[in-house]
Amino acid sequence: MIDLYYWTTPNGHKITMFLEEAGLPYKIFPVHIGKGDQFKPEFLAISPNNRMPAIVDHEPAIGGEPVSVFESGAILLYLAEKTGKLIPSDPRKRIMALEWLFWQMGGLGPMAGQNHHFAIYAPEKLPYAIERYVNETNRLYGVLNKQLGKHEYVAGEYSIADMAAYPWVVPYERQGQNLDDFPNLKRWFEAIRERPSTIRAYAKADEVNPQNAGISEEDKKVLFGQNSKNVS
């Protein structure tokens, strides 16, 4: 059994997508990041960066005590290696999948996240910052579109590389992007959206956060007012 510490964000969706696709049994423990659940000592014990998602695997392949893993990319890789699923067995394709997994972790996620922040949540609208991150998101969409012009999925076959990127493309309109500008990406996006496992994963989000409420002013203070005191 996998304990999944989760909230309804792109990084959270990555893990439910994997668990549903692989058919692993899991239990969700909601971590309401707007209410500060990520700073509770019991959560920091498994996720010292006070970010979700995190997992606890009670039946690790290595045996012994339960294993906890934080950081969504590390979780995807851990689960893929545990199950032997959703990561290419061919060494060259495996390298490609890992390249694009880390591309998402280091590029698409952080840049789209800053896009969301300055365009939607920042108390002051800074044109330079908004343009900077909308343009960088656009560039990254172009990079992904080019890759998908050569492969059906990011690394050839459906893998953790796709699961990492897809949830960050879901809010493309909020990011100031038009999928019609990226036909290969649009084809890929629509194919993943229709996978039964993706539909089930996003249904979990509706169960955990049925109102899908926006971020309140109090939530913003929790989310965007953090410093070292929050983890000490």
Secondary structure, 3 states (H helix, E strand, C coil): CEEEEECCCHHHHHHHHHHHHHCCCEEEEECCCCCCHHHCHHHHCCCCCCCCCEEEECCCCCCCCCEEEECHHHHHHHHHHHHCCCCCCCHHHHHHHHHHHHHHHHHHHHHHHHHHHHHHHCCCCCHHHHHHHHHHHHHHHHHHHHHHCCCCECCECCCHHHHHHHHHHCCCCCCCCCHHHCHHHHHHHHHHHCCHHHHHHHHHHHHHCCCCCCCCHHHHHHHHCCCHHHCC
